[in-house]
Amino acid sequence: TGPDGNRVQRFELTGEPGAYGLGDPETIIDGIPAASTHNGGRIAIRPDRHLYIATGDAGQPQLAQDPSSLAGKILRVTLDGDVPDDIPIAGSPVWSLGHRNVQGLAWTGSGTMYASEFGASTWDELNIIEPGGNYGWPEVEGAGGDERFIDPVQQWATADASPSGIAIVPSNELVIANLRGQVVRVVRLGDPTTSEEWFAGEFGRIRDAVTAPDGSVWLLTNNTDGRGSPSADDDRIIRIGYEH
């Protein structure tokens, strides 16, 4: 974050294990509206070698519906920051719009894109992202039945969720880390309208979920951010063997 908003930068990784360093920064994309909250910030590289960037509405909900603004969007650029040819809005990095504050991005092996999103005071969401899709914020929160917008595939009361990082495991399940809900939710992608809960209240606030090369899942707790109740061991990375 700088005086002109949020930006994404690339650094050359230098050195050897145990003594890594970073080279000079190279800006990939900038001019993303910033605020004290609602900044999105999740980035991910798909196997198609494009960079996806989740941005929040920066506390200005109307920007999410403005296709000329980079706020409240999922953006897609090349690894050099160029706008690809196969983009919904010619010359624009906007991949989807109508988002409040996307927190997690993941893809199935067949390419279906999922995103988790913080709602305001009613519904948090899990969405299947379509190129050029409009997900409704701030006109609707959760499923609104408005044909102009794409409804979430699942939604949860904000007191029970705050879905953050997500990961897809080889058994074709999606793992969702939840902050306020203090739970891991698992979505069977054969029927993404259903989910089950793991570790409810066991680890406190959970910020991220990542699939490791061995098929296990690593969870990152987030209890020392002033909103949780940290134990003596927080914060932690927790490895769970995935054989469910």
Phi and psi in degrees as GROMACS dihedral restraints (atoms count N, CA, C in turn):
[ dihedral_restraints ]
;  ai    aj    ak    al  type     phi  dphi    fc
    3     4     5     6     1  -138.9    20    10
    4     5     6     7     1  -172.8    20    10
    6     7     8     9     1   -63.6    20    10
    7     8     9    10     1   -21.5    20    10
    9    10    11    12     1  -102.8    20    10
   10    11    12    13     1    15.8    20    10
   12    13    14    15     1   109.9    20    10
   13    14    15    16     1  -167.8    20    10
   15    16    17    18     1   -80.4    20    10
   16    17    18    19     1   155.4    20    10
   18    19    20    21     1  -148.3    20    10
   19    20    21    22     1   160.9    20    10
   21    22    23    24     1  -114.0    20    10
   22    23    24    25     1   130.4    20    10
   24    25    26    27     1  -125.1    20    10
   25    26    27    28     1   156.6    20    10
   27    28    29    30     1  -118.7    20    10
   28    29    30    31     1   138.5    20    10
   30    31    32    33     1  -126.1    20    10
   31    32    33    34     1   138.5    20    10
   33    34    35    36     1   -71.8    20    10
   34    35    36    37     1   131.3    20    10
   36    37    38    39     1   -85.6    20    10
   37    38    39    40     1   120.1    20    10
   39    40    41    42     1  -114.7    20    10
   40    41    42    43     1   167.0    20    10
   42    43    44    45     1    85.2    20    10
   43    44    45    46     1  -165.0    20    10
   45    46    47    48     1  -125.5    20    10
   46    47    48    49     1   165.3    20    10
   48    49    50    51     1   -51.3    20    10
   49    50    51    52     1   131.9    20    10
   51    52    53    54     1    92.6    20    10
   52    53    54    55     1   -13.7    20    10
   54    55    56    57     1  -148.7    20    10
   55    56    57    58     1    44.3    20    10
   57    58    59    60     1   -71.6    20    10
   58    59    60    61     1   153.4    20    10
   60    61    62    63     1  -142.4    20    10
   61    62    63    64     1   174.9    20    10
   63    64    65    66     1  -120.3    20    10
   64    65    66    67     1   138.0    20    10
   66    67    68    69     1   -79.0    20    10
   67    68    69    70     1  -165.5    20    10
   69    70    71    72     1   -70.8    20    10
   70    71    72    73     1   146.2    20    10
   72    73    74    75     1   -72.7    20    10
   73    74    75    76     1   144.7    20    10
   75    76    77    78     1  -126.4    20    10
   76    77    78    79     1   120.3    20    10
   78    79    80    81     1   -76.0    20    10
   79    80    81    82     1   127.1    20    10
   81    82    83    84     1   -89.6    20    10
   82    83    84    85     1   -45.6    20    10
   84    85    86    87     1  -154.2    20    10
   85    86    87    88     1   142.7    20    10
   87    88    89    90     1  -140.1    20    10
   88    89    90    91     1  -172.0    20    10
   90    91    92    93     1    74.7    20    10
   91    92    93    94     1    20.7    20    10
   93    94    95    96     1   -84.6    20    10
   94    95    96    97     1   122.8    20    10
   96    97    98    99     1   -53.7    20    10
   97    98    99   100     1   139.8    20    10
   99   100   101   102     1  -125.8    20    10
  100   101   102   103     1   156.9    20    10
  102   103   104   105     1  -156.8    20    10
  103   104   105   106     1   178.8    20    10
  105   106   107   108     1   -70.0    20    10
  106   107   108   109     1   -22.6    20    10
  108   109   110   111     1  -139.8    20    10
  109   110   111   112     1   176.2    20    10
  111   112   113   114     1    60.6    20    10
  112   113   114   115     1    50.6    20    10
  114   115   116   117     1  -105.2    20    10
  115   116   117   118     1    -0.7    20    10
  117   118   119   120     1    58.7    20    10
  118   119   120   121     1  -117.2    20    10
  120   121   122   123     1   105.3    20    10
  121   122   123   124     1   -10.2    20    10
  123   124   125   126     1   -72.1    20    10
  124   125   126   127     1   134.0    20    10
  126   127   128   129     1  -127.0    20    10
  127   128   129   130     1   150.1    20    10
  129   130   131   132     1  -155.7    20    10
  130   131   132   133     1   145.8    20    10
  132   133   134   135     1  -109.7    20    10
  133   134   135   136     1   122.1    20    10
  135   136   137   138     1   -82.6    20    10
  136   137   138   139     1   163.4    20    10
  138   139   140   141     1   -57.8    20    10
  139   140   141   142     1   -19.3    20    10
  141   142   143   144     1   -75.3    20    10
  142   143   144   145     1     3.2    20    10
  144   145   146   147     1    64.5    20    10
  145   146   147   148     1    34.8    20    10
  147   148   149   150     1  -114.2    20    10
  148   149   150   151     1   151.6    20    10
  150   151   152   153     1   -99.6    20    10
  151   152   153   154     1   128.0    20    10
  153   154   155   156     1  -109.5    20    10
  154   155   156   157     1   135.5    20    10
  156   157   158   159     1  -130.3    20    10
  157   158   159   160     1   121.9    20    10
  159   160   161   162     1   -93.1    20    10
  160   161   162   163     1   128.1    20    10
  162   163   164   165     1  -119.3    20    10
  163   164   165   166     1   147.9    20    10
  165   166   167   168     1   -91.6    20    10
  166   167   168   169     1   176.0    20    10
  168   169   170   171     1   -82.5    20    10
  169   170   171   172     1     0.4    20    10
  171   172   173   174     1    56.3    20    10
  172   173   174   175     1    31.0    20    10
  174   175   176   177     1    74.3    20    10
  175   176   177   178     1     9.8    20    10
  177   178   179   180     1  -123.3    20    10
  178   179   180   181     1    83.7    20    10
  180   181   182   183     1   -52.9    20    10
  181   182   183   184     1   -34.4    20    10
  183   184   185   186     1   -63.8    20    10
  184   185   186   187     1   -22.1    20    10
  186   187   188   189     1   -66.5    20    10
  187   188   189   190     1   -25.4    20    10
  189   190   191   192     1   -63.7    20    10
  190   191   192   193     1   -26.6    20    10
  192   193   194   195     1   -96.9    20    10
  193   194   195   196     1     1.2    20    10
  195   196   197   198     1   -95.2    20    10
  196   197   198   199     1   107.6    20    10
  198   199   200   201     1   -65.2    20    10
  199   200   201   202     1   -15.5    20    10
  201   202   203   204     1   -86.7    20    10
  202   203   204   205     1    -8.9    20    10
  204   205   206   207     1   -98.3    20    10
  205   206   207   208     1   147.3    20    10
  207   208   209   210     1   -88.5    20    10
  208   209   210   211     1     0.6    20    10
  210   211   212   213     1   -86.2    20    10
  211   212   213   214     1   145.4    20    10
  213   214   215   216     1    67.7    20    10
  214   215   216   217     1    39.4    20    10
  216   217   218   219     1  -135.8    20    10
  217   218   219   220     1   167.8    20    10
  219   220   221   222     1  -110.1    20    10
  220   221   222   223     1   126.0    20    10
  222   223   224   225     1  -104.6    20    10
  223   224   225   226     1   152.6    20    10
  225   226   227   228     1  -136.4    20    10
  226   227   228   229     1   121.9    20    10
  228   229   230   231     1  -137.1    20    10
  229   230   231   232     1   168.7    20    10
  231   232   233   234     1   -73.5    20    10
  232   233   234   235     1   171.6    20    10
  234   235   236   237     1   -68.9    20    10
  235   236   237   238     1   -10.8    20    10
  237   238   239   240     1   -98.9    20    10
  238   239   240   241     1    -0.1    20    10
  240   241   242   243     1    91.4    20    10
  241   242   243   244     1     6.0    20    10
  243   244   245   246     1   -80.2    20    10
  244   245   246   247     1   154.0    20    10
  246   247   248   249     1   -84.0    20    10
  247   248   249   250     1   123.1    20    10
  249   250   251   252     1   -66.6    20    10
  250   251   252   253     1   162.5    20    10
  252   253   254   255     1   -71.6    20    10
  253   254   255   256     1   -36.2    20    10
  255   256   257   258     1   -89.4    20    10
  256   257   258   259     1    67.9    20    10
  258   259   260   261     1  -123.4    20    10
  259   260   261   262     1   145.6    20    10
  261   262   263   264     1   -62.6    20    10
  262   263   264   265     1   -36.8    20    10
  264   265   266   267     1  -112.9    20    10
  265   266   267   268     1   114.2    20    10
  267   268   269   270     1   -53.5    20    10
  268   269   270   271     1   127.7    20    10
  270   271   272   273     1    80.0    20    10
  271   272   273   274     1    -0.7    20    10
  273   274   275   276     1  -113.9    20    10
  274   275   276   277     1   142.4    20    10
  276   277   278   279     1   -79.3    20    10
  277   278   279   280     1    -0.2    20    10
  279   280   281   282     1   -67.9    20    10
  280   281   282   283     1   120.7    20    10
  282   283   284   285     1   -97.5    20    10
  283   284   285   286     1   -38.9    20    10
  285   286   287   288     1  -151.1    20    10
  286   287   288   289     1   160.6    20    10
  288   289   290   291     1  -139.9    20    10
  289   290   291   292     1   178.3    20    10
  291   292   293   294     1    77.7    20    10
  292   293   294   295     1    32.9    20    10
  294   295   296   297     1  -105.8    20    10
  295   296   297   298     1   145.6    20    10
  297   298   299   300     1   -89.2    20    10
  298   299   300   301     1   -51.7    20    10
  300   301   302   303     1  -166.1    20    10
  301   302   303   304     1    81.8    20    10
  303   304   305   306     1   -69.7    20    10
  304   305   306   307     1   135.9    20    10
  306   307   308   309     1  -119.8    20    10
  307   308   309   310     1   -20.9    20    10
  309   310   311   312     1  -140.8    20    10
  310   311   312   313     1   142.7    20    10
  312   313   314   315     1  -133.3    20    10
  313   314   315   316     1   137.5    20    10
  315   316   317   318     1  -160.5    20    10
  316   317   318   319     1   157.8    20    10
  318   319   320   321     1  -131.0    20    10
  319   320   321   322     1   144.7    20    10
  321   322   323   324     1   -78.6    20    10
  322   323   324   325     1   169.6    20    10
  324   325   326   327     1   -61.1    20    10
  325   326   327   328     1   -27.4    20    10
  327   328   329   330     1   -87.1    20    10
  328   329   330   331     1    -3.5    20    10
  330   331   332   333     1   102.7    20    10
  331   332   333   334     1    -0.6    20    10
  333   334   335   336     1   -66.8    20    10
  334   335   336   337     1   130.8    20    10
  336   337   338   339     1  -102.7    20    10
  337   338   339   340     1   130.6    20    10
  339   340   341   342     1  -115.3    20    10
  340   341   342   343     1   149.6    20    10
  342   343   344   345     1  -143.3    20    10
  343   344   345   346     1   136.2    20    10
  345   346   347   348     1   -97.4    20    10
  346   347   348   349     1   149.2    20    10
  348   349   350   351     1  -148.7    20    10
  349   350   351   352     1   136.0    20    10
  351   352   353   354     1   -75.0    20    10
  352   353   354   355     1   129.5    20    10
  354   355   356   357     1   -86.0    20    10
  355   356   357   358     1  -175.2    20    10
  357   358   359   360     1   -89.0    20    10
  358   359   360   361     1   -71.4    20    10
  360   361   362   363     1  -140.1    20    10
  361   362   363   364     1     4.2    20    10
  363   364   365   366     1  -121.8    20    10
  364   365   366   367     1   -62.8    20    10
  366   367   368   369     1  -131.4    20    10
  367   368   369   370     1   130.6    20    10
  369   370   371   372     1   -91.2    20    10
  370   371   372   373     1   158.1    20    10
  372   373   374   375     1  -133.7    20    10
  373   374   375   376     1   151.9    20    10
  375   376   377   378     1  -118.9    20    10
  376   377   378   379     1   122.0    20    10
  378   379   380   381     1  -118.4    20    10
  379   380   381   382     1   147.3    20    10
  381   382   383   384     1   -94.5    20    10
  382   383   384   385     1   121.2    20    10
  384   385   386   387     1   -91.8    20    10
  385   386   387   388     1   128.2    20    10
  387   388   389   390     1  -113.0    20    10
  388   389   390   391     1   140.9    20    10
  390   391   392   393     1   -56.1    20    10
  391   392   393   394     1   127.4    20    10
  393   394   395   396     1    79.2    20    10
  394   395   396   397     1     2.2    20    10
  396   397   398   399     1   -69.3    20    10
  397   398   399   400     1   145.8    20    10
  399   400   401   402     1  -113.0    20    10
  400   401   402   403     1   122.4    20    10
  402   403   404   405     1  -102.9    20    10
  403   404   405   406     1    11.4    20    10
  405   406   407   408     1    97.6    20    10
  406   407   408   409     1   -25.4    20    10
  408   409   410   411     1   -66.9    20    10
  409   410   411   412     1   137.3    20    10
  411   412   413   414     1   -96.0    20    10
  412   413   414   415     1    11.8    20    10
  414   415   416   417     1   -67.9    20    10
  415   416   417   418     1   -36.3    20    10
  417   418   419   420     1  -138.1    20    10
  418   419   420   421     1   153.7    20    10
  420   421   422   423     1  -126.6    20    10
  421   422   423   424     1   119.4    20    10
  423   424   425   426     1    79.6    20    10
  424   425   426   427     1  -164.6    20    10
  426   427   428   429     1   -72.2    20    10
  427   428   429   430     1   119.6    20    10
  429   430   431   432     1  -111.8    20    10
  430   431   432   433     1    -9.0    20    10
  432   433   434   435     1    68.1    20    10
  433   434   435   436     1    19.0    20    10
  435   436   437   438     1   -96.3    20    10
  436   437   438   439     1   119.4    20    10
  438   439   440   441     1   -65.4    20    10
  439   440   441   442     1   -12.2    20    10
  441   442   443   444     1   -73.7    20    10
  442   443   444   445     1   -19.8    20    10
  444   445   446   447     1  -124.0    20    10
  445   446   447   448     1   157.8    20    10
  447   448   449   450     1   -94.0    20    10
  448   449   450   451     1   124.0    20    10
  450   451   452   453     1   -75.6    20    10
  451   452   453   454     1   151.2    20    10
  453   454   455   456     1   -65.2    20    10
  454   455   456   457     1   153.0    20    10
  456   457   458   459     1   -78.0    20    10
  457   458   459   460     1   -26.4    20    10
  459   460   461   462     1  -145.9    20    10
  460   461   462   463     1   154.0    20    10
  462   463   464   465     1  -144.6    20    10
  463   464   465   466     1   151.6    20    10
  465   466   467   468     1  -138.1    20    10
  466   467   468   469     1   148.8    20    10
  468   469   470   471     1   -57.9    20    10
  469   470   471   472     1   139.9    20    10
  471   472   473   474     1   -60.1    20    10
  472   473   474   475     1   -29.5    20    10
  474   475   476   477     1   -68.9    20    10
  475   476   477   478     1   -18.5    20    10
  477   478   479   480     1  -105.6    20    10
  478   479   480   481     1     1.6    20    10
  480   481   482   483     1  -138.0    20    10
  481   482   483   484     1   -93.1    20    10
  483   484   485   486     1    57.6    20    10
  484   485   486   487     1    65.0    20    10
  486   487   488   489     1   -69.3    20    10
  487   488   489   490     1   125.6    20    10
  489   490   491   492     1  -109.7    20    10
  490   491   492   493     1  -121.3    20    10
  492   493   494   495     1   -64.8    20    10
  493   494   495   496     1   148.9    20    10
  495   496   497   498     1  -131.6    20    10
  496   497   498   499     1   154.3    20    10
  498   499   500   501     1  -146.3    20    10
  499   500   501   502     1   146.7    20    10
  501   502   503   504     1  -109.3    20    10
  502   503   504   505     1   127.2    20    10
  504   505   506   507     1  -100.3    20    10
  505   506   507   508     1   162.2    20    10
  507   508   509   510     1   -58.3    20    10
  508   509   510   511     1   -24.3    20    10
  510   511   512   513     1   -79.6    20    10
  511   512   513   514     1    14.1    20    10
  513   514   515   516     1    65.1    20    10
  514   515   516   517     1    45.6    20    10
  516   517   518   519     1  -127.0    20    10
  517   518   519   520     1   148.7    20    10
  519   520   521   522     1  -108.8    20    10
  520   521   522   523     1   126.3    20    10
  522   523   524   525     1  -103.4    20    10
  523   524   525   526     1   128.3    20    10
  525   526   527   528     1  -118.3    20    10
  526   527   528   529     1   122.7    20    10
  528   529   530   531     1   -81.6    20    10
  529   530   531   532     1   135.8    20    10
  531   532   533   534     1  -124.1    20    10
  532   533   534   535     1   134.1    20    10
  534   535   536   537     1   -85.3    20    10
  535   536   537   538     1   -74.8    20    10
  537   538   539   540     1   -60.6    20    10
  538   539   540   541     1   -36.9    20    10
  540   541   542   543     1   -75.1    20    10
  541   542   543   544     1   -16.4    20    10
  543   544   545   546     1    50.9    20    10
  544   545   546   547     1    51.3    20    10
  546   547   548   549     1  -152.3    20    10
  547   548   549   550     1   154.8    20    10
  549   550   551   552     1  -101.8    20    10
  550   551   552   553     1   125.8    20    10
  552   553   554   555     1  -104.6    20    10
  553   554   555   556     1   140.7    20    10
  555   556   557   558     1  -120.8    20    10
  556   557   558   559     1   123.1    20    10
  558   559   560   561     1  -107.6    20    10
  559   560   561   562     1   121.4    20    10
  561   562   563   564     1   -79.0    20    10
  562   563   564   565     1   114.6    20    10
  564   565   566   567     1   -71.6    20    10
  565   566   567   568     1   -11.4    20    10
  567   568   569   570     1   -65.2    20    10
  568   569   570   571     1   -25.8    20    10
  570   571   572   573     1  -143.7    20    10
  571   572   573   574     1    81.2    20    10
  573   574   575   576     1   -70.8    20    10
  574   575   576   577     1     4.3    20    10
  576   577   578   579     1   -86.8    20    10
  577   578   579   580     1    -3.3    20    10
  579   580   581   582     1  -122.1    20    10
  580   581   582   583     1   159.5    20    10
  582   583   584   585     1  -156.0    20    10
  583   584   585   586     1   164.3    20    10
  585   586   587   588     1  -131.3    20    10
  586   587   588   589     1   162.2    20    10
  588   589   590   591     1  -110.0    20    10
  589   590   591   592     1   138.7    20    10
  591   592   593   594     1  -122.8    20    10
  592   593   594   595     1   150.2    20    10
  594   595   596   597     1    56.5    20    10
  595   596   597   598     1    34.0    20    10
  597   598   599   600     1   -57.3    20    10
  598   599   600   601     1   118.9    20    10
  600   601   602   603     1    72.7    20    10
  601   602   603   604     1    -1.4    20    10
  603   604   605   606     1   -75.9    20    10
  604   605   606   607     1   -36.8    20    10
  606   607   608   609     1  -112.8    20    10
  607   608   609   610     1    -1.3    20    10
  609   610   611   612     1    79.5    20    10
  610   611   612   613     1  -147.7    20    10
  612   613   614   615     1   -69.8    20    10
  613   614   615   616     1   132.8    20    10
  615   616   617   618     1  -120.0    20    10
  616   617   618   619     1   119.0    20    10
  618   619   620   621     1   -89.0    20    10
  619   620   621   622     1   -38.9    20    10
  621   622   623   624     1  -146.5    20    10
  622   623   624   625     1   156.9    20    10
  624   625   626   627     1  -136.1    20    10
  625   626   627   628     1   130.2    20    10
  627   628   629   630     1  -134.8    20    10
  628   629   630   631     1   136.5    20    10
  630   631   632   633     1   -85.3    20    10
  631   632   633   634     1   125.9    20    10
  633   634   635   636     1   -86.3    20    10
  634   635   636   637     1   161.9    20    10
  636   637   638   639     1   -58.0    20    10
  637   638   639   640     1   -26.7    20    10
  639   640   641   642     1   -85.9    20    10
  640   641   642   643     1     5.9    20    10
  642   643   644   645     1    90.5    20    10
  643   644   645   646     1    -8.1    20    10
  645   646   647   648     1   -75.1    20    10
  646   647   648   649     1   169.2    20    10
  648   649   650   651     1  -118.2    20    10
  649   650   651   652     1   132.8    20    10
  651   652   653   654     1  -102.9    20    10
  652   653   654   655     1   128.1    20    10
  654   655   656   657     1  -107.8    20    10
  655   656   657   658     1   139.7    20    10
  657   658   659   660     1  -111.6    20    10
  658   659   660   661     1   120.0    20    10
  660   661   662   663     1   -82.2    20    10
  661   662   663   664     1   161.0    20    10
  663   664   665   666     1  -144.7    20    10
  664   665   666   667     1    62.9    20    10
  666   667   668   669     1  -100.6    20    10
  667   668   669   670     1    -6.4    20    10
  669   670   671   672     1  -106.6    20    10
  670   671   672   673     1    23.2    20    10
  672   673   674   675     1   -95.0    20    10
  673   674   675   676     1     9.3    20    10
  675   676   677   678     1    91.1    20    10
  676   677   678   679     1    -5.6    20    10
  678   679   680   681     1  -113.2    20    10
  679   680   681   682     1    -7.0    20    10
  681   682   683   684     1  -112.1    20    10
  682   683   684   685     1  -174.5    20    10
  684   685   686   687     1  -120.3    20    10
  685   686   687   688     1    87.5    20    10
  687   688   689   690     1   -68.3    20    10
  688   689   690   691     1   144.5    20    10
  690   691   692   693     1   -93.0    20    10
  691   692   693   694     1  -179.9    20    10
  693   694   695   696     1   -65.4    20    10
  694   695   696   697     1   -22.0    20    10
  696   697   698   699     1   -95.9    20    10
  697   698   699   700     1    -2.9    20    10
  699   700   701   702     1   -82.7    20    10
  700   701   702   703     1   155.5    20    10
  702   703   704   705     1   -84.7    20    10
  703   704   705   706     1   160.8    20    10
  705   706   707   708     1  -135.9    20    10
  706   707   708   709     1   155.8    20    10
  708   709   710   711     1  -102.4    20    10
  709   710   711   712     1   125.9    20    10
  711   712   713   714     1  -115.8    20    10
  712   713   714   715     1   124.9    20    10
  714   715   716   717     1   -97.4    20    10
  715   716   717   718     1   128.2    20    10
  717   718   719   720     1  -119.7    20    10
  718   719   720   721     1   127.8    20    10
  720   721   722   723     1   -67.0    20    10
  721   722   723   724     1   135.2    20    10
  723   724   725   726     1  -109.5    20    10
  724   725   726   727     1    95.9    20    10
  726   727   728   729     1  -128.8    20    10
  727   728   729   730     1    20.0    20    10
